Amino acid sequence: MASRHLSRSIAMQTLYEWDFYGKDKESLKEITERNIEEFGPGLENTELVWEIVEGVNKNLVKLDKIIGKAAPEWPVEQITIVDRNVLRIGLFELLYSDPDKVPPKVAINEAIELAKTFSGENSGKFINGVLGTVYKQIEKK
């Protein structure tokens, strides 16, 4: 598994656990450290994991509002925890990452792959639909 994909996987597992246990900001660092150790032994650079985890945490309210607007028939709290956090990661990378490092289509494709790996059979389509909607709105601006 490529190190950037592994970093995203660790970030997703971290955000899932953090979200599942009530989004306690104090526990996020501990969960991240433990998941890097458990799921990323030998991962040379953990910078992307921390960038995603801290970025999603910092922008959580904004990201959730965007999800709510892009998927109005699915209130954020009713979206499965995995899909919700995959969307947060995809949106964070789409909106806040340097497009030279993470082109928009890469951010979307990586989120789809995370959904296929960690979630249900229709999750990839759902993630693609929501992130595609946001990307089209960004392109218009």
DRENPA-3360 file (N, C-alpha, C; in nm, 2 decimals, always signed):
BEGIN
1 = MASRHLSR = +0.09/-0.12/+0.00/+0.00/+0.00/+0.00/+0.09/+0.12/+0.00 ~ +0.06/+0.22/-0.09/+0.14/+0.34/-0.10/+0.13/+0.42/+0.03 ~ +0.24/+0.49/+0.07/+0.24/+0.55/+0.20/+0.13/+0.66/+0.21 ~ +0.10/+0.73/+0.10/-0.01/+0.84/+0.11/-0.15/+0.77/+0.13 ~ -0.17/+0.66/+0.06/-0.30/+0.59/+0.08/-0.30/+0.53/+0.22 ~ -0.19/+0.47/+0.27/-0.19/+0.42/+0.41/-0.21/+0.53/+0.51 ~ -0.16/+0.65/+0.49/-0.18/+0.76/+0.57/-0.32/+0.80/+0.58 ~ -0.39/+0.80/+0.46/-0.53/+0.84/+0.46/-0.61/+0.73/+0.53;
9 = SIAMQTLY = -0.57/+0.60/+0.52/-0.64/+0.49/+0.59/-0.63/+0.51/+0.74 ~ -0.51/+0.54/+0.78/-0.49/+0.56/+0.93/-0.58/+0.68/+0.98 ~ -0.58/+0.79/+0.90/-0.66/+0.91/+0.93/-0.80/+0.87/+0.94 ~ -0.85/+0.79/+0.85/-0.99/+0.75/+0.85/-1.03/+0.67/+0.97 ~ -0.94/+0.57/+1.00/-0.96/+0.49/+1.12/-0.96/+0.57/+1.25 ~ -0.87/+0.67/+1.25/-0.86/+0.76/+1.37/-0.99/+0.84/+1.38 ~ -1.03/+0.90/+1.27/-1.15/+0.98/+1.28/-1.28/+0.90/+1.31 ~ -1.28/+0.78/+1.26/-1.39/+0.69/+1.28/-1.40/+0.67/+1.44;
17 = EWDFYGKD = -1.29/+0.63/+1.49/-1.29/+0.60/+1.64/-1.33/+0.72/+1.72 ~ -1.27/+0.83/+1.68/-1.29/+0.96/+1.75/-1.44/+1.00/+1.74 ~ -1.50/+0.99/+1.63/-1.64/+1.02/+1.60/-1.73/+0.92/+1.68 ~ -1.69/+0.79/+1.68/-1.77/+0.69/+1.74/-1.78/+0.71/+1.89 ~ -1.67/+0.76/+1.95/-1.67/+0.79/+2.10/-1.70/+0.93/+2.14 ~ -1.77/+1.00/+2.05/-1.82/+1.13/+2.08/-1.74/+1.26/+2.05 ~ -1.64/+1.24/+1.97/-1.55/+1.35/+1.92/-1.49/+1.43/+2.04 ~ -1.44/+1.36/+2.14/-1.37/+1.43/+2.25/-1.23/+1.48/+2.19;
25 = KESLKEIT = -1.22/+1.61/+2.19/-1.10/+1.67/+2.13/-0.97/+1.63/+2.21 ~ -0.99/+1.60/+2.34/-0.87/+1.57/+2.42/-0.81/+1.43/+2.38 ~ -0.90/+1.34/+2.33/-0.85/+1.20/+2.29/-0.80/+1.19/+2.15 ~ -0.82/+1.29/+2.07/-0.78/+1.28/+1.93/-0.63/+1.25/+1.91 ~ -0.55/+1.32/+1.98/-0.40/+1.30/+1.97/-0.36/+1.16/+2.01 ~ -0.42/+1.11/+2.12/-0.39/+0.98/+2.17/-0.43/+0.87/+2.07 ~ -0.55/+0.89/+2.02/-0.61/+0.79/+1.92/-0.52/+0.79/+1.79 ~ -0.48/+0.91/+1.75/-0.39/+0.92/+1.63/-0.26/+0.85/+1.65;
33 = ERNIEEFG = -0.20/+0.88/+1.76/-0.07/+0.81/+1.79/-0.08/+0.66/+1.80 ~ -0.18/+0.61/+1.86/-0.20/+0.47/+1.88/-0.23/+0.40/+1.74 ~ -0.31/+0.47/+1.66/-0.34/+0.41/+1.52/-0.22/+0.42/+1.43 ~ -0.14/+0.52/+1.44/-0.01/+0.52/+1.36/+0.07/+0.40/+1.40 ~ +0.09/+0.38/+1.53/+0.17/+0.27/+1.58/+0.11/+0.14/+1.53 ~ -0.02/+0.12/+1.55/-0.08/-0.01/+1.52/-0.10/-0.04/+1.37 ~ -0.14/+0.06/+1.29/-0.17/+0.04/+1.15/-0.06/+0.08/+1.05 ~ +0.04/+0.16/+1.10/+0.14/+0.21/+1.02/+0.28/+0.18/+1.06;
41 = PGLENTEL = +0.31/+0.06/+1.11/+0.45/+0.03/+1.15/+0.54/+0.05/+1.03 ~ +0.65/+0.12/+1.04/+0.74/+0.14/+0.93/+0.70/+0.26/+0.84 ~ +0.59/+0.32/+0.87/+0.55/+0.44/+0.79/+0.65/+0.55/+0.82 ~ +0.73/+0.59/+0.72/+0.84/+0.68/+0.75/+0.79/+0.82/+0.78 ~ +0.68/+0.87/+0.71/+0.64/+1.01/+0.72/+0.49/+1.00/+0.77 ~ +0.46/+1.05/+0.88/+0.33/+1.05/+0.93/+0.26/+1.19/+0.92 ~ +0.33/+1.28/+0.85/+0.28/+1.42/+0.84/+0.14/+1.43/+0.77 ~ +0.11/+1.34/+0.67/-0.02/+1.35/+0.61/-0.13/+1.30/+0.70;
49 = VWEIVEGV = -0.10/+1.20/+0.78/-0.20/+1.15/+0.88/-0.24/+1.27/+0.97 ~ -0.14/+1.34/+1.03/-0.16/+1.45/+1.12/-0.23/+1.57/+1.05 ~ -0.19/+1.59/+0.93/-0.25/+1.70/+0.85/-0.40/+1.68/+0.83 ~ -0.44/+1.56/+0.79/-0.58/+1.53/+0.77/-0.66/+1.53/+0.90 ~ -0.61/+1.46/+1.00/-0.68/+1.45/+1.13/-0.70/+1.59/+1.19 ~ -0.59/+1.66/+1.20/-0.60/+1.80/+1.26/-0.68/+1.89/+1.17 ~ -0.67/+1.88/+1.04/-0.75/+1.96/+0.95/-0.89/+1.94/+0.96 ~ -0.93/+1.81/+0.96/-1.07/+1.77/+0.97/-1.13/+1.82/+1.11;
57 = NKNLVKLD = -1.05/+1.80/+1.21/-1.09/+1.85/+1.35/-1.12/+2.00/+1.35 ~ -1.02/+2.07/+1.29/-1.03/+2.22/+1.29/-1.14/+2.27/+1.21 ~ -1.17/+2.20/+1.10/-1.28/+2.25/+1.00/-1.41/+2.17/+1.01 ~ -1.43/+2.09/+1.12/-1.54/+2.00/+1.13/-1.67/+2.06/+1.10 ~ -1.70/+2.18/+1.16/-1.83/+2.24/+1.14/-1.85/+2.28/+1.00 ~ -1.75/+2.34/+0.93/-1.76/+2.38/+0.79/-1.78/+2.26/+0.70 ~ -1.70/+2.15/+0.73/-1.71/+2.03/+0.64/-1.85/+1.97/+0.66 ~ -1.90/+1.96/+0.78/-2.03/+1.90/+0.80/-2.14/+1.99/+0.73;
65 = KIIGKAAP = -2.13/+2.12/+0.73/-2.23/+2.20/+0.66/-2.23/+2.18/+0.51 ~ -2.11/+2.16/+0.46/-2.09/+2.14/+0.31/-2.16/+2.00/+0.28 ~ -2.13/+1.90/+0.36/-2.19/+1.77/+0.34/-2.34/+1.78/+0.34 ~ -2.39/+1.85/+0.44/-2.54/+1.87/+0.45/-2.60/+1.94/+0.33 ~ -2.53/+2.03/+0.27/-2.58/+2.10/+0.15/-2.57/+2.01/+0.03 ~ -2.46/+1.94/+0.02/-2.44/+1.85/-0.10/-2.52/+1.72/-0.10 ~ -2.56/+1.68/+0.02/-2.65/+1.56/+0.03/-2.77/+1.59/+0.13 ~ -2.86/+1.68/+0.08/-2.96/+1.73/+0.17/-3.06/+1.62/+0.22;
73 = EWPVEQIT = -3.07/+1.51/+0.14/-3.16/+1.41/+0.19/-3.10/+1.32/+0.29 ~ -2.97/+1.34/+0.32/-2.90/+1.26/+0.42/-2.84/+1.35/+0.53 ~ -2.91/+1.38/+0.64/-2.86/+1.46/+0.75/-2.72/+1.39/+0.79 ~ -2.63/+1.48/+0.82/-2.49/+1.43/+0.85/-2.49/+1.32/+0.96 ~ -2.57/+1.34/+1.06/-2.57/+1.24/+1.17/-2.63/+1.11/+1.13 ~ -2.70/+1.10/+1.02/-2.76/+0.98/+0.97/-2.67/+0.90/+0.87 ~ -2.57/+0.97/+0.82/-2.47/+0.90/+0.74/-2.39/+0.81/+0.82 ~ -2.36/+0.69/+0.77/-2.28/+0.60/+0.85/-2.15/+0.67/+0.90;
81 = IVDRNVLR = -2.10/+0.63/+1.01/-1.97/+0.69/+1.06/-1.86/+0.68/+0.96 ~ -1.84/+0.57/+0.90/-1.74/+0.55/+0.80/-1.75/+0.65/+0.69 ~ -1.87/+0.65/+0.63/-1.90/+0.74/+0.51/-1.88/+0.88/+0.55 ~ -1.93/+0.92/+0.67/-1.92/+1.06/+0.71/-1.78/+1.10/+0.72 ~ -1.69/+1.01/+0.78/-1.55/+1.05/+0.79/-1.47/+1.04/+0.66 ~ -1.51/+0.95/+0.57/-1.45/+0.95/+0.44/-1.49/+1.08/+0.37 ~ -1.61/+1.12/+0.38/-1.65/+1.25/+0.32/-1.57/+1.37/+0.38 ~ -1.55/+1.37/+0.51/-1.48/+1.48/+0.57/-1.33/+1.48/+0.52;
89 = IGLFELLY = -1.27/+1.36/+0.51/-1.14/+1.36/+0.46/-1.13/+1.41/+0.31 ~ -1.22/+1.35/+0.23/-1.22/+1.39/+0.09/-1.25/+1.54/+0.07 ~ -1.34/+1.60/+0.15/-1.37/+1.74/+0.14/-1.25/+1.82/+0.19 ~ -1.19/+1.78/+0.30/-1.07/+1.85/+0.35/-0.96/+1.86/+0.25 ~ -0.94/+1.74/+0.18/-0.83/+1.75/+0.08/-0.87/+1.83/-0.04 ~ -1.00/+1.82/-0.08/-1.05/+1.89/-0.19/-1.04/+2.04/-0.17 ~ -1.08/+2.09/-0.05/-1.09/+2.23/-0.02/-0.97/+2.30/+0.04 ~ -0.89/+2.22/+0.11/-0.78/+2.28/+0.19/-0.64/+2.24/+0.15;
97 = SDPDKVPP = -0.63/+2.13/+0.07/-0.49/+2.08/+0.03/-0.44/+2.16/-0.09 ~ -0.31/+2.17/-0.10/-0.25/+2.23/-0.22/-0.29/+2.14/-0.34 ~ -0.36/+2.20/-0.44/-0.40/+2.12/-0.55/-0.28/+2.07/-0.64 ~ -0.16/+2.12/-0.62/-0.04/+2.06/-0.68/+0.00/+1.93/-0.62 ~ -0.02/+1.92/-0.49/+0.01/+1.80/-0.41/-0.10/+1.70/-0.42 ~ -0.22/+1.75/-0.41/-0.34/+1.66/-0.41/-0.44/+1.72/-0.51 ~ -0.43/+1.68/-0.64/-0.53/+1.73/-0.74/-0.67/+1.69/-0.70 ~ -0.77/+1.77/-0.73/-0.91/+1.74/-0.69/-0.95/+1.60/-0.73;
105 = KVAINEAI = -0.92/+1.55/-0.84/-0.96/+1.42/-0.88/-0.89/+1.31/-0.80 ~ -0.77/+1.33/-0.75/-0.70/+1.24/-0.67/-0.77/+1.24/-0.53 ~ -0.81/+1.35/-0.48/-0.88/+1.36/-0.35/-1.01/+1.28/-0.36 ~ -1.08/+1.30/-0.47/-1.21/+1.22/-0.48/-1.18/+1.07/-0.50 ~ -1.09/+1.04/-0.58/-1.06/+0.89/-0.60/-1.01/+0.83/-0.48 ~ -0.93/+0.89/-0.40/-0.88/+0.84/-0.28/-1.00/+0.82/-0.18 ~ -1.09/+0.91/-0.17/-1.20/+0.90/-0.08/-1.29/+0.78/-0.13 ~ -1.31/+0.76/-0.26/-1.39/+0.65/-0.31/-1.32/+0.52/-0.27;
113 = ELAKTFSG = -1.19/+0.51/-0.28/-1.12/+0.39/-0.25/-1.13/+0.36/-0.10 ~ -1.12/+0.46/-0.01/-1.14/+0.44/+0.13/-1.28/+0.38/+0.16 ~ -1.38/+0.44/+0.09/-1.52/+0.39/+0.11/-1.53/+0.25/+0.06 ~ -1.47/+0.21/-0.05/-1.48/+0.07/-0.10/-1.41/-0.02/+0.00 ~ -1.30/+0.02/+0.06/-1.23/-0.06/+0.16/-1.30/-0.08/+0.29 ~ -1.35/+0.03/+0.34/-1.40/+0.03/+0.48/-1.55/+0.03/+0.50 ~ -1.63/+0.05/+0.39/-1.77/+0.07/+0.40/-1.85/-0.03/+0.32 ~ -1.98/+0.00/+0.30/-2.07/-0.08/+0.23/-2.05/-0.08/+0.08;
121 = ENSGKFIN = -2.12/-0.16/+0.01/-2.11/-0.18/-0.14/-2.15/-0.05/-0.22 ~ -2.24/+0.03/-0.16/-2.29/+0.15/-0.24/-2.22/+0.27/-0.19 ~ -2.13/+0.26/-0.10/-2.07/+0.38/-0.04/-1.98/+0.45/-0.14 ~ -1.91/+0.38/-0.23/-1.83/+0.45/-0.33/-1.91/+0.54/-0.42 ~ -2.02/+0.50/-0.46/-2.11/+0.58/-0.54/-2.16/+0.70/-0.46 ~ -2.20/+0.68/-0.34/-2.24/+0.79/-0.26/-2.14/+0.90/-0.24 ~ -2.02/+0.85/-0.20/-1.90/+0.94/-0.18/-1.87/+1.02/-0.31 ~ -1.87/+0.94/-0.42/-1.84/+1.01/-0.55/-1.95/+1.11/-0.58;
129 = GVLGTVYK = -2.08/+1.08/-0.55/-2.18/+1.18/-0.58/-2.17/+1.31/-0.50 ~ -2.14/+1.29/-0.37/-2.13/+1.41/-0.28/-2.01/+1.49/-0.32 ~ -1.89/+1.42/-0.33/-1.77/+1.50/-0.36/-1.77/+1.56/-0.50 ~ -1.84/+1.48/-0.60/-1.85/+1.53/-0.73/-1.94/+1.66/-0.74 ~ -2.04/+1.66/-0.66/-2.13/+1.78/-0.65/-2.05/+1.90/-0.60 ~ -1.97/+1.88/-0.49/-1.89/+1.99/-0.43/-1.79/+2.04/-0.53 ~ -1.72/+1.94/-0.60/-1.62/+1.98/-0.70/-1.68/+2.06/-0.81 ~ -1.79/+2.02/-0.86/-1.86/+2.10/-0.97/-1.89/+2.24/-0.92;
137 = QIEKK = -1.93/+2.26/-0.80/-1.95/+2.39/-0.74/-1.83/+2.47/-0.73 ~ -1.72/+2.41/-0.70/-1.59/+2.47/-0.69/-1.54/+2.52/-0.82 ~ -1.56/+2.44/-0.92/-1.52/+2.47/-1.06/-1.59/+2.59/-1.11 ~ -1.72/+2.60/-1.08/-1.80/+2.72/-1.12/-1.74/+2.85/-1.07 ~ -1.69/+2.84/-0.95/-1.63/+2.96/-0.88/-1.50/+2.99/-0.94;
% end
